[in-house]
């Protein structure tokens, strides 16, 4: 199978998922930064695979100059360290409400002027900023507060759950590394970590002067109205991790008795079918089996430790849907 065909198919399915998430429960999530973040993340991962800038630029169909210019626009701002120029500039305009081009250029004078102008154009072209006037008297305005999606009383709980999943999956992990997996802003992440530690969901340890966060378990109860985002993230991440691990091991086919992999099964049933209840109850039965198994493992681990101090962290995931049930309602 052509790898590009597989990539295109996966990207297509991912965009369907992103669109559903962006409009879930009547929300209208801001997506202006998404394409830029995808580009930066892809570049980072490709470099981790040992590829150089010239090869990466070719893979994106860009000449090297255009590629470097794009990286410069999205890279860390020289004016505001720790934030991309794109992000810092957008935040500046949002905070001021309306600013002139001259004010923007002065504020970000430590960055290349051509790059700042390029970011302004990107933000206008993407519809994030509105432009009026000409030359250095041009003014820019960000979307007003009424255009932003309103939060609800579950906002903190959702961030807590999201951070908890990330700590459990990647821990022990330092604060800076965790921020790459939980992009909610410094203040929100710090507050979430304080709450998680206070409620003993997450523990801390110090190594070489750095604080690391870890979590022995992460269980978001069924029906938790503030946990669906974290649950989706956890499930999607588990699936991607399994696929990537198998590819890194050089295995492109299923084998009997393998420890890493995945399988998909489909069943055609109907009301009154002798196996209908067994098929539609597959998810629930698997959940019950997994919960029972986890309790047995945890009970044993309380009084036993691995002989060499190391453990194998096994991640199993399961998902189920019923095509054609939408009009009937899903009782889950």
C-alpha positions as CSV (number, residue, x, y, z in Angstrom):
1,X,0.0,0.0,0.0
2,X,1.3,3.5,-0.9
3,X,2.3,5.2,2.4
4,X,1.0,8.6,1.2
5,X,-2.4,7.0,0.6
6,X,-2.4,5.7,4.2
7,X,-1.3,9.1,5.6
8,X,-4.0,10.9,3.6
9,X,-6.6,8.5,4.9
10,X,-5.5,8.9,8.5
11,X,-5.4,12.7,8.2
12,X,-8.9,12.7,6.7
13,X,-10.2,10.7,9.6
14,X,-8.4,12.9,12.1
15,X,-9.9,16.1,10.5
16,X,-13.4,14.5,11.0
17,X,-12.6,13.9,14.6
18,X,-11.2,17.5,15.1
19,X,-14.4,18.9,13.5
20,X,-16.6,16.9,15.8
21,X,-14.6,17.9,18.9
22,X,-14.7,21.6,17.7
23,X,-18.5,21.6,17.6
24,X,-19.2,19.2,20.5
25,X,-22.1,20.3,22.7
26,X,-22.7,23.4,20.6
27,X,-19.3,24.8,21.1
28,X,-17.3,26.6,18.4
29,X,-13.6,26.0,19.2
30,X,-11.0,28.4,17.8
31,X,-8.9,26.5,15.2
32,X,-6.8,29.3,13.8
33,X,-3.6,28.0,15.4
34,X,-4.2,24.3,14.6
35,X,-2.6,24.2,11.2
36,X,0.5,26.0,12.4
37,X,0.8,23.7,15.4
38,X,0.5,20.6,13.2
39,X,3.3,21.9,11.0
40,X,5.6,22.6,14.0
41,X,4.9,19.3,15.6
42,X,5.5,17.4,12.3
43,X,8.8,19.2,11.9
44,X,9.8,18.3,15.4
45,X,8.9,14.7,15.0
46,X,10.7,14.4,11.6
47,X,13.8,15.9,13.1
48,X,13.6,13.3,15.9
49,X,13.6,10.7,13.2
50,X,17.0,12.1,12.1
51,X,15.9,14.1,9.0
52,X,17.6,17.4,8.1
53,X,15.9,20.7,7.2
54,X,16.4,20.2,3.4
55,X,14.7,16.8,3.4
56,X,11.9,18.0,5.6
57,X,11.4,21.1,3.4
58,X,11.2,18.8,0.3
59,X,8.6,16.6,2.1
60,X,6.4,19.6,2.6
61,X,6.9,20.7,-1.0
62,X,8.7,23.9,0.1
63,X,12.0,25.4,-1.0
64,X,14.5,25.8,1.8
65,X,14.1,29.6,2.1
66,X,10.3,29.4,2.3
67,X,10.6,26.6,4.9
68,X,13.0,28.6,7.1
69,X,10.7,31.7,6.8
70,X,7.7,29.6,7.9
71,X,9.7,28.2,10.9
72,X,10.8,31.7,11.9
73,X,7.2,32.9,11.9
74,X,6.1,30.1,14.2
75,X,9.3,29.8,16.3
76,X,9.8,31.3,19.8
77,X,9.5,35.1,19.9
78,X,12.8,37.0,20.7
79,X,10.5,39.5,22.5
80,X,8.5,37.1,24.6
81,X,10.5,34.0,25.4
82,X,8.6,30.7,25.9
83,X,5.9,31.6,23.3
84,X,5.9,31.4,19.5
85,X,5.8,34.8,17.7
86,X,2.5,33.9,16.3
87,X,1.0,33.2,19.7
88,X,2.6,36.2,21.4
89,X,1.5,38.6,18.7
90,X,-2.1,37.3,18.8
91,X,-2.2,37.6,22.6
92,X,-0.8,41.2,22.4
93,X,-3.6,42.3,20.0
94,X,-6.3,40.5,22.0
95,X,-5.1,42.2,25.2
96,X,-5.1,45.7,23.6
97,X,-8.3,45.2,21.7
98,X,-7.1,47.4,18.8
99,X,-3.5,48.3,17.8
100,X,-1.7,50.0,15.0
101,X,0.9,48.3,12.9
102,X,3.5,50.8,14.3
103,X,2.6,49.7,17.8
104,X,3.0,46.0,16.9
105,X,6.4,46.6,15.2
106,X,7.6,48.5,18.3
107,X,6.3,45.9,20.7
108,X,8.1,43.1,18.8
109,X,11.2,45.1,17.8
110,X,13.5,42.4,19.0
111,X,12.1,40.1,16.3
112,X,12.8,40.5,12.6
113,X,10.5,43.1,11.2
114,X,9.8,41.0,8.0
115,X,8.8,38.1,10.2
116,X,6.5,40.2,12.3
117,X,4.8,41.6,9.2
118,X,4.5,38.0,7.8
119,X,2.8,36.8,11.0
120,X,0.4,39.8,10.9
121,X,-0.5,38.8,7.3
122,X,-1.0,35.1,8.4
123,X,-3.3,36.2,11.2
124,X,-5.4,38.4,8.9
125,X,-5.5,35.8,6.2
126,X,-6.7,33.2,8.6
127,X,-9.5,35.4,9.9
128,X,-8.1,35.7,13.4
129,X,-7.4,39.5,13.1
130,X,-9.3,42.2,11.3
131,X,-7.3,44.9,9.4
132,X,-8.3,48.4,8.5
133,X,-6.3,51.5,7.2
134,X,-3.0,51.5,5.2
135,X,0.7,51.6,5.8
136,X,2.0,52.0,9.4
137,X,-1.4,53.5,10.2
138,X,-3.0,50.2,9.6
139,X,-4.9,48.9,12.7
140,X,-5.6,45.4,13.8
141,X,-8.5,44.2,15.9
142,X,-9.0,40.7,17.4
143,X,-12.3,39.0,17.9
144,X,-14.2,40.5,20.8
145,X,-15.0,38.7,24.1
146,X,-18.5,37.8,22.8
147,X,-16.9,35.8,20.0
148,X,-15.1,33.6,22.4
149,X,-16.7,30.3,23.6
150,X,-18.0,30.6,27.1
151,X,-16.6,28.3,29.8
152,X,-18.7,26.4,32.3
153,X,-18.4,25.3,35.9
154,X,-16.6,22.2,34.8
155,X,-13.6,24.0,33.3
156,X,-11.2,23.2,36.1
157,X,-12.3,19.6,36.4
158,X,-11.8,19.1,32.7
159,X,-8.3,20.5,32.9
160,X,-7.5,18.5,36.0
161,X,-8.6,15.3,34.3
162,X,-6.6,16.1,31.1
163,X,-3.5,16.8,33.1
164,X,-4.0,13.7,35.2
165,X,-4.2,11.5,32.1
166,X,-1.0,13.0,30.8
167,X,0.9,12.6,34.1
168,X,-0.2,9.0,34.4
169,X,0.8,8.3,30.8
170,X,4.2,10.1,30.6
171,X,5.2,10.3,34.3
172,X,7.5,10.8,36.0
173,X,7.5,14.0,34.0
174,X,8.8,17.5,34.7
175,X,6.5,20.6,34.5
176,X,8.0,21.9,31.3
177,X,7.6,18.6,29.5
178,X,4.0,18.2,30.7
179,X,3.1,21.6,29.2
180,X,3.8,20.1,25.8
181,X,1.1,17.5,26.3
182,X,-1.4,19.8,28.1
183,X,-1.5,23.1,26.2
184,X,-3.8,25.1,28.5
185,X,-1.5,27.9,29.5
186,X,0.9,28.2,32.4
187,X,-1.5,29.5,35.1
188,X,-4.2,26.9,34.3
189,X,-1.7,24.0,34.3
190,X,0.0,25.1,37.5
191,X,-3.4,25.4,39.3
192,X,-4.4,22.0,38.0
193,X,-1.2,20.4,39.3
194,X,-1.8,22.0,42.8
195,X,-5.3,20.5,42.9
196,X,-4.1,17.1,41.7
197,X,-1.4,16.9,44.3
198,X,-3.8,18.1,47.0
199,X,-6.3,15.4,46.2
200,X,-3.4,12.8,46.1
201,X,-4.1,11.9,42.4
202,X,-0.6,13.0,41.6
203,X,2.6,12.8,43.6
204,X,5.9,14.8,43.3
205,X,9.5,13.9,43.6
206,X,12.7,15.9,43.3
207,X,15.6,14.9,41.1
208,X,18.7,17.0,40.5
209,X,16.8,20.1,41.7
210,X,13.8,19.5,39.4
211,X,10.3,18.5,40.4
212,X,8.8,15.5,38.6
213,X,5.1,14.5,38.7
214,X,3.8,10.9,38.6
215,X,0.5,9.1,39.1
216,X,0.2,5.4,40.0
217,X,-3.3,5.2,38.6
218,X,-5.8,7.3,36.6
219,X,-9.4,6.3,36.7
220,X,-12.1,8.7,35.4
221,X,-15.5,7.2,36.5
222,X,-18.2,6.3,34.0
223,X,-20.6,9.2,33.6
224,X,-18.1,11.9,34.8
225,X,-19.4,15.0,32.9
226,X,-16.1,16.7,33.3
227,X,-14.0,13.8,32.0
228,X,-15.0,13.2,28.4
229,X,-12.2,15.3,26.9
230,X,-9.6,13.5,29.0
231,X,-11.1,10.1,28.1
232,X,-11.0,10.9,24.4
233,X,-7.4,12.0,24.7
234,X,-6.4,8.9,26.6
235,X,-8.1,6.5,24.2
236,X,-6.8,8.2,21.1
237,X,-3.3,8.4,22.6
238,X,-3.3,4.7,23.5
239,X,-4.3,3.7,20.0
240,X,-1.6,5.9,18.4
241,X,1.0,4.7,20.9
242,X,0.2,1.1,20.0
243,X,0.5,1.7,16.3
244,X,3.7,3.7,16.6
245,X,5.3,1.1,18.9
246,X,4.5,-1.7,16.5
247,X,6.0,0.3,13.6
248,X,9.1,1.1,15.5
249,X,9.5,-2.6,16.2
250,X,9.4,-3.1,12.4
251,X,6.2,-5.2,12.6
252,X,3.7,-4.5,9.8
253,X,1.5,-7.6,10.3
254,X,-0.3,-9.3,13.0
255,X,1.2,-12.4,14.7
256,X,-0.3,-15.0,17.1
257,X,0.6,-14.3,20.7
258,X,2.0,-10.8,20.1
259,X,2.0,-8.3,23.0
260,X,1.7,-5.1,20.9
261,X,-1.0,-4.6,18.3
262,X,-4.7,-4.1,17.7
263,X,-7.6,-5.8,16.1
264,X,-10.9,-4.6,14.7
265,X,-14.0,-6.8,14.4
266,X,-17.4,-6.1,12.9
267,X,-20.8,-7.8,13.5
268,X,-24.1,-7.5,11.6
269,X,-27.0,-8.0,14.0
270,X,-30.6,-6.7,14.5
271,X,-33.2,-6.6,17.1
272,X,-34.3,-10.1,17.8
273,X,-31.1,-11.6,16.6
274,X,-30.0,-14.4,19.0
275,X,-26.6,-12.8,19.5
276,X,-27.7,-9.1,19.5
277,X,-27.3,-8.6,23.3
278,X,-23.9,-10.3,23.3
279,X,-22.6,-8.2,20.4
280,X,-23.9,-4.8,21.6
281,X,-22.8,-5.6,25.1
282,X,-19.2,-6.4,24.0
283,X,-17.9,-3.0,25.3
284,X,-19.6,-3.3,28.7
285,X,-18.4,-6.9,29.1
286,X,-14.8,-5.9,28.2
287,X,-14.9,-3.0,30.7
288,X,-16.1,-5.2,33.5
289,X,-13.4,-7.7,32.7
290,X,-10.7,-5.0,32.6
291,X,-11.8,-3.5,35.9
292,X,-11.7,-6.9,37.6
293,X,-8.3,-7.6,36.2
294,X,-7.0,-4.1,37.3
295,X,-8.2,-4.7,40.8
296,X,-6.4,-8.1,41.0
297,X,-3.1,-6.5,39.7
298,X,-3.4,-3.6,42.1
299,X,-4.1,-5.9,45.1
300,X,-1.0,-8.0,44.3
301,X,1.2,-4.9,43.7
302,X,0.4,-3.5,47.2
303,X,2.6,-6.2,48.8
304,X,4.9,-7.1,46.0
305,X,7.6,-5.2,44.0
306,X,9.3,-6.2,40.8
307,X,12.6,-8.0,41.5
308,X,14.8,-5.6,39.4
309,X,12.8,-2.5,40.1
310,X,11.4,-2.1,36.6
311,X,7.9,-2.7,35.3
312,X,6.2,-3.2,32.0
313,X,3.4,-0.7,31.6
314,X,0.7,-2.4,29.5
315,X,-1.9,-0.1,27.8
316,X,-5.0,-1.8,26.5
317,X,-7.7,0.1,24.7
318,X,-11.2,-0.8,23.4
319,X,-13.8,1.1,21.5
320,X,-17.2,0.3,20.0
321,X,-19.8,2.0,17.9
322,X,-23.1,0.9,16.4
323,X,-23.7,2.2,12.9
324,X,-27.3,3.2,12.4
325,X,-28.1,3.8,16.1
326,X,-28.0,7.6,16.0
327,X,-31.7,8.0,15.2
328,X,-32.6,5.6,18.0
329,X,-30.4,7.2,20.7
330,X,-27.4,5.6,22.3
331,X,-27.9,4.3,25.9
332,X,-24.2,3.2,26.0
